[in-house]
């Protein structure tokens, strides 16, 4: 597992040098690089996906290189069919790489006509249901790259109706300059929320249009809907700034607070300096929250309310001790250091010494913990 990181770094250097060579040499070297990497991925631990991502990048680069070579049509046909076959046999999650390779190769109308006909043929008899969707996506991209505008639009409309993927269709009309149509489709999309719902992208598209056109009421409505779907401090700040200009903050803020939850709500309370409310959430939810957000609140409370900071940090210390691993003892000691800082700030050095002695006494049969806490 750890060796894979180093291997991929070296492979990246080889690829960088390869990409600087002429297209014909580059294609040959990339094919060899892909061949050897595929052989390696069969037996290595690539659970982090590093090697797989590298191979996908090489496949895309190979497609670009073959495109640049200006190969004869018959040779391009062979490469297209060969890699579509490999796509269907893929076992390591590299489908996107093969798709990208195939879509990069065509350069003439003849090339695109062949690819489109081949994809349609395979869609009729896919080896698995999964490939029908893959080929459909590839066909759409082939229409786009090949300049088949009418077919591309029809495909986008079909995709929106079938899967609820409204963002590509809305983007199409936005790029065409028909903002009214783009808005109509995006507004419809945010009310549908089907299985393949691309809500974040739709919200951002509408927000960009409404902001550019200075349609503040529409912008506030969409931002509020976006926040309810995916609460975040970033959106909260944006809505607050907009509401202050529209004088609607008093009526809007309660809706946002009601929609926010967990760590995002804590971040909002910290931003608004509502420290007691943030503390109440941490007290109720405890371990369900990340130690990062609790530490963030604890750091603020060290200044605002040290006694409550002690509650947070002593809880974190015990939580990581209970996990009973060397690494977690080390983290527990880091939080214990924060406990010490609070006691020193309160001029209660003796209470710190009592607390440290108690922790050591309760865990005297854990030498790894004692060693980590000895440094305090």
C-alpha positions as CSV (number, residue, x, y, z in Angstrom):
1,X,0.0,0.0,0.0
2,X,2.6,2.5,1.0
3,X,5.0,1.6,-1.8
4,X,2.2,2.4,-4.3
5,X,2.5,6.2,-3.5
6,X,6.2,6.2,-4.3
7,X,5.7,4.1,-7.5
8,X,3.1,6.4,-8.8
9,X,5.3,9.5,-8.2
10,X,8.0,7.8,-10.3
11,X,5.5,6.9,-13.0
12,X,4.3,10.5,-13.1
13,X,7.9,11.6,-13.9
14,X,8.2,9.0,-16.7
15,X,4.9,10.2,-18.1
16,X,6.0,13.9,-18.0
17,X,9.1,13.0,-20.0
18,X,7.0,10.9,-22.4
19,X,4.5,13.7,-23.1
20,X,7.4,15.9,-24.3
21,X,8.2,13.4,-27.2
22,X,6.8,13.5,-30.8
23,X,3.2,12.1,-31.1
24,X,4.2,8.7,-32.7
25,X,6.9,8.0,-30.1
26,X,4.6,9.3,-27.4
27,X,1.8,6.9,-28.4
28,X,4.1,3.9,-28.3
29,X,5.5,4.9,-24.9
30,X,2.1,5.5,-23.4
31,X,0.8,2.2,-24.6
32,X,3.8,0.5,-23.0
33,X,3.3,2.5,-19.8
34,X,-0.4,1.5,-19.7
35,X,0.4,-2.1,-20.4
36,X,2.9,-2.4,-17.5
37,X,0.7,-0.4,-15.1
38,X,-2.3,-2.6,-15.9
39,X,-0.2,-5.7,-15.1
40,X,0.9,-4.1,-11.8
41,X,-2.6,-3.1,-10.7
42,X,-3.6,-6.8,-10.7
43,X,-1.4,-7.5,-7.7
44,X,-0.8,-4.3,-5.9
45,X,-2.8,-2.6,-3.1
46,X,-4.3,0.3,-4.9
47,X,-7.1,0.9,-2.3
48,X,-6.4,4.7,-2.4
49,X,-6.9,4.7,-6.2
50,X,-3.6,6.4,-7.0
51,X,-2.4,3.9,-9.7
52,X,-5.9,3.6,-11.2
53,X,-6.1,7.4,-11.6
54,X,-2.7,7.4,-13.2
55,X,-3.7,4.8,-15.7
56,X,-6.9,6.7,-16.6
57,X,-4.8,9.8,-17.2
58,X,-2.5,7.8,-19.5
59,X,-5.5,6.5,-21.4
60,X,-6.7,10.1,-22.0
61,X,-3.2,11.2,-23.0
62,X,-3.0,8.2,-25.4
63,X,-6.3,9.3,-27.1
64,X,-5.0,12.8,-27.5
65,X,-1.7,11.5,-28.9
66,X,-3.4,9.2,-31.4
67,X,-5.6,12.1,-32.5
68,X,-2.5,14.2,-33.1
69,X,-0.8,11.5,-35.1
70,X,-3.4,11.8,-37.9
71,X,-3.7,8.1,-38.4
72,X,-5.5,6.6,-41.4
73,X,-9.2,6.0,-41.0
74,X,-8.8,2.2,-40.9
75,X,-6.3,2.3,-38.2
76,X,-8.5,4.7,-36.1
77,X,-11.4,2.2,-36.5
78,X,-9.2,-0.6,-35.2
79,X,-8.2,1.5,-32.1
80,X,-11.8,2.5,-31.5
81,X,-13.1,-1.0,-31.6
82,X,-10.2,-2.5,-29.7
83,X,-10.6,0.0,-26.8
84,X,-14.4,-0.3,-26.7
85,X,-13.8,-4.1,-26.3
86,X,-11.4,-3.4,-23.5
87,X,-13.9,-1.1,-21.9
88,X,-16.4,-4.0,-21.7
89,X,-13.9,-6.3,-20.2
90,X,-12.7,-3.7,-17.6
91,X,-12.4,-5.0,-14.0
92,X,-10.5,-2.2,-12.2
93,X,-12.8,0.8,-12.4
94,X,-11.0,2.3,-15.4
95,X,-14.1,2.7,-17.5
96,X,-13.8,6.5,-17.6
97,X,-10.2,6.3,-18.9
98,X,-11.2,4.0,-21.8
99,X,-14.2,6.2,-22.6
100,X,-12.0,9.3,-22.6
101,X,-9.5,7.6,-24.9
102,X,-12.1,6.6,-27.4
103,X,-13.7,10.0,-27.5
104,X,-10.3,11.7,-27.9
105,X,-9.3,9.8,-31.1
106,X,-11.8,11.0,-33.7
107,X,-10.8,14.1,-35.7
108,X,-12.9,13.9,-38.9
109,X,-16.6,13.6,-39.7
110,X,-15.8,10.1,-41.0
111,X,-14.3,9.2,-37.6
112,X,-17.3,10.5,-35.6
113,X,-19.8,8.8,-37.9
114,X,-18.0,5.4,-37.4
115,X,-17.8,5.9,-33.6
116,X,-21.5,7.0,-33.3
117,X,-22.7,4.0,-35.4
118,X,-20.5,1.6,-33.3
119,X,-21.9,3.0,-30.0
120,X,-25.5,2.7,-31.3
121,X,-24.8,-0.9,-32.3
122,X,-23.3,-1.8,-28.9
123,X,-26.2,-0.1,-27.1
124,X,-28.6,-2.5,-28.7
125,X,-26.8,-5.5,-27.2
126,X,-24.9,-4.3,-24.1
127,X,-23.0,-7.0,-22.3
128,X,-24.4,-5.6,-19.0
129,X,-27.1,-3.0,-18.3
130,X,-24.4,-0.8,-16.9
131,X,-22.8,-0.4,-20.3
132,X,-26.1,0.9,-21.8
133,X,-25.8,4.1,-19.7
134,X,-22.0,4.3,-20.3
135,X,-22.6,4.1,-24.1
136,X,-25.4,6.6,-23.9
137,X,-23.1,9.1,-22.1
138,X,-20.4,8.5,-24.7
139,X,-22.8,8.9,-27.5
140,X,-23.9,12.3,-26.2
141,X,-20.2,13.4,-25.9
142,X,-19.5,12.1,-29.5
143,X,-22.5,14.2,-30.7
144,X,-21.1,17.3,-29.0
145,X,-17.5,16.8,-30.2
146,X,-18.6,15.9,-33.7
147,X,-20.8,19.0,-34.1
148,X,-24.1,17.0,-34.2
149,X,-26.0,19.8,-32.5
150,X,-29.6,18.6,-33.0
151,X,-28.8,15.0,-31.9
152,X,-26.9,16.4,-28.9
153,X,-29.8,18.5,-27.8
154,X,-32.2,15.6,-28.2
155,X,-29.9,13.5,-26.1
156,X,-29.8,16.1,-23.4
157,X,-33.6,16.4,-23.4
158,X,-33.9,12.6,-23.1
159,X,-31.4,12.4,-20.3
160,X,-33.2,15.2,-18.4
161,X,-36.6,13.4,-18.8
162,X,-35.3,10.0,-17.9
163,X,-32.8,10.6,-15.1
164,X,-33.5,14.2,-14.0
165,X,-30.1,15.4,-15.2
166,X,-31.2,18.9,-16.0
167,X,-27.9,20.7,-15.5
168,X,-26.3,19.7,-18.9
169,X,-29.5,20.8,-20.7
170,X,-29.7,24.1,-18.8
171,X,-26.0,24.7,-19.5
172,X,-26.6,24.1,-23.2
173,X,-29.1,26.9,-23.4
174,X,-27.0,29.2,-21.3
175,X,-24.0,28.7,-23.6
176,X,-26.4,29.4,-26.6
177,X,-27.3,32.7,-24.9
178,X,-30.9,31.7,-24.3
179,X,-31.0,32.6,-20.6
180,X,-34.8,32.4,-20.4
181,X,-34.7,28.8,-21.6
182,X,-31.8,28.0,-19.2
183,X,-33.7,29.5,-16.3
184,X,-36.9,27.6,-17.1
185,X,-35.1,24.3,-17.3
186,X,-32.9,24.9,-14.2
187,X,-36.0,26.0,-12.1
188,X,-37.8,22.9,-13.2
189,X,-34.8,20.8,-12.3
190,X,-34.6,22.1,-8.7
191,X,-38.2,21.0,-8.1
192,X,-37.7,17.5,-9.6
193,X,-34.9,15.9,-7.5
194,X,-34.8,12.6,-9.3
195,X,-32.2,9.8,-8.7
196,X,-29.5,11.5,-10.7
197,X,-30.3,15.0,-9.4
198,X,-27.6,17.5,-10.0
199,X,-28.9,20.1,-7.5
200,X,-25.7,21.9,-6.5
201,X,-24.8,22.6,-10.2
202,X,-28.3,23.8,-11.0
203,X,-28.5,26.1,-8.0
204,X,-25.1,27.6,-8.9
205,X,-26.1,28.1,-12.5
206,X,-29.3,30.0,-11.4
207,X,-27.4,32.0,-8.8
208,X,-24.9,33.1,-11.4
209,X,-27.6,34.2,-13.8
210,X,-29.7,36.0,-11.2
211,X,-26.7,37.7,-9.7
212,X,-25.4,38.9,-13.1
213,X,-28.9,40.2,-14.0
214,X,-29.3,41.8,-10.5
215,X,-32.5,39.9,-9.9
216,X,-32.0,40.0,-6.1
217,X,-35.4,38.6,-5.1
218,X,-35.0,35.5,-7.3
219,X,-31.4,35.2,-6.1
220,X,-32.5,35.2,-2.5
221,X,-35.2,32.6,-3.2
222,X,-32.7,30.2,-4.9
223,X,-30.0,30.7,-2.4
224,X,-32.4,29.9,0.4
225,X,-33.6,26.8,-1.4
226,X,-29.9,25.8,-1.9
227,X,-29.1,26.3,1.7
228,X,-32.1,24.1,2.8
229,X,-30.8,21.4,0.5
230,X,-27.1,21.8,1.5
231,X,-26.5,24.1,4.5
232,X,-23.1,25.7,4.7
233,X,-21.5,28.7,6.4
234,X,-20.5,30.0,3.0
235,X,-24.1,30.2,1.8
236,X,-25.2,31.6,5.1
237,X,-22.9,34.5,4.8
238,X,-23.9,35.2,1.2
239,X,-27.6,35.1,2.1
240,X,-27.0,37.4,5.1
241,X,-25.2,39.9,2.9
242,X,-28.0,39.9,0.4
243,X,-30.7,40.1,3.0
244,X,-29.2,43.1,4.7
245,X,-29.5,45.0,1.4
246,X,-33.1,43.8,1.0
247,X,-33.9,44.3,4.7
248,X,-35.1,40.7,5.0
249,X,-32.6,39.3,7.4
250,X,-34.9,39.1,10.5
251,X,-37.4,37.0,8.6
252,X,-34.9,34.9,6.7
253,X,-32.4,34.0,9.4
254,X,-34.8,31.8,11.5
255,X,-35.5,29.7,8.3
256,X,-31.7,29.1,7.9
257,X,-31.2,28.2,11.5
258,X,-34.0,25.7,11.3
259,X,-32.6,24.1,8.1
260,X,-29.0,23.9,9.4
261,X,-27.8,20.9,11.4
262,X,-24.9,19.4,13.2
263,X,-21.5,20.9,12.5
264,X,-22.7,23.4,10.0
265,X,-25.1,24.9,12.6
266,X,-22.1,25.0,15.1
267,X,-20.1,26.9,12.5
268,X,-22.9,29.4,12.0
269,X,-23.3,29.9,15.8
270,X,-19.5,30.5,16.0
271,X,-19.7,33.0,13.2
272,X,-22.6,34.8,15.0
273,X,-20.7,34.5,18.3
274,X,-23.6,32.5,19.8
275,X,-21.1,30.4,21.8
276,X,-23.7,29.1,24.3
277,X,-25.9,27.7,21.6
278,X,-22.9,26.0,19.9
279,X,-21.9,24.6,23.3
280,X,-25.4,23.1,23.9
281,X,-25.2,21.3,20.5
282,X,-21.8,19.8,21.4
283,X,-23.0,18.8,24.8
284,X,-26.0,17.0,23.3
285,X,-24.4,15.3,20.3
286,X,-20.9,14.6,21.7
287,X,-19.1,11.8,19.8
288,X,-21.5,12.2,16.8
289,X,-19.5,15.4,16.0
290,X,-16.0,15.4,14.8
291,X,-13.2,16.2,17.2
292,X,-12.2,19.0,14.8
293,X,-15.4,21.0,15.3
294,X,-15.3,20.4,19.0
295,X,-11.7,21.6,19.1
296,X,-12.7,24.7,17.1
297,X,-15.4,25.5,19.7
298,X,-13.0,24.7,22.6
299,X,-10.4,27.1,21.2
300,X,-13.0,29.9,21.2
301,X,-14.2,29.0,24.7
302,X,-10.7,29.1,26.1
303,X,-11.1,32.8,25.6
304,X,-14.8,33.3,26.2
305,X,-15.7,30.7,28.8
306,X,-12.7,28.6,30.1
307,X,-14.8,26.4,32.3
308,X,-16.8,25.1,29.4
309,X,-13.6,24.7,27.4
310,X,-12.5,22.4,30.1
311,X,-15.7,20.3,29.7
312,X,-15.0,19.9,25.9
313,X,-11.3,19.1,26.2
314,X,-11.5,16.7,29.1
315,X,-14.3,14.8,27.2
316,X,-12.0,14.6,24.1
317,X,-9.1,13.4,26.2
318,X,-11.2,10.5,27.6
319,X,-12.7,9.7,24.3
320,X,-9.3,9.1,22.7
321,X,-8.0,7.2,25.7
322,X,-11.0,4.9,25.4
323,X,-10.0,4.0,21.9
324,X,-6.9,2.3,23.4
325,X,-4.4,2.6,20.6
326,X,-0.9,4.2,20.6
327,X,-2.0,6.8,18.0
328,X,-5.1,7.7,19.9
329,X,-3.1,8.1,23.1
330,X,-1.0,10.6,21.3
331,X,-4.1,12.6,20.3
332,X,-5.5,12.4,23.8
333,X,-2.2,13.9,25.1
334,X,-2.5,16.8,22.6
335,X,-6.0,17.6,23.9
336,X,-4.7,17.1,27.5
337,X,-2.2,19.9,26.7
338,X,-5.2,22.1,25.9
339,X,-6.6,21.2,29.3
340,X,-3.3,22.3,30.9
341,X,-3.5,25.6,29.0
342,X,-7.0,26.3,30.4
343,X,-6.0,25.5,34.0
344,X,-2.9,27.7,33.7
345,X,-5.1,30.5,32.2
346,X,-7.4,30.1,35.3
347,X,-4.4,30.2,37.6
348,X,-5.3,26.6,38.7
349,X,-2.0,24.8,38.3
350,X,-2.7,22.5,41.2
351,X,-6.0,21.4,39.7
352,X,-4.1,20.6,36.5
353,X,-1.6,18.4,38.5
354,X,-4.5,16.6,40.2
355,X,-6.2,16.0,36.8
356,X,-2.9,14.7,35.2
357,X,-2.3,12.4,38.2
358,X,-5.8,11.1,38.1
359,X,-5.5,10.2,34.3
360,X,-2.2,8.4,34.9
361,X,-3.5,6.5,37.9
362,X,-6.6,5.4,36.0
363,X,-4.4,4.2,33.2
364,X,-1.4,2.9,35.0
365,X,-1.5,-0.4,33.2
366,X,-1.2,1.3,29.8
367,X,2.5,2.0,29.4
368,X,2.1,3.6,25.9
369,X,-0.4,6.1,27.4
370,X,1.9,6.9,30.4
371,X,4.7,7.5,28.0
372,X,2.7,10.0,25.9
373,X,1.4,11.8,29.0
374,X,4.8,11.9,30.6
375,X,5.8,14.8,28.2
376,X,3.1,17.0,29.8
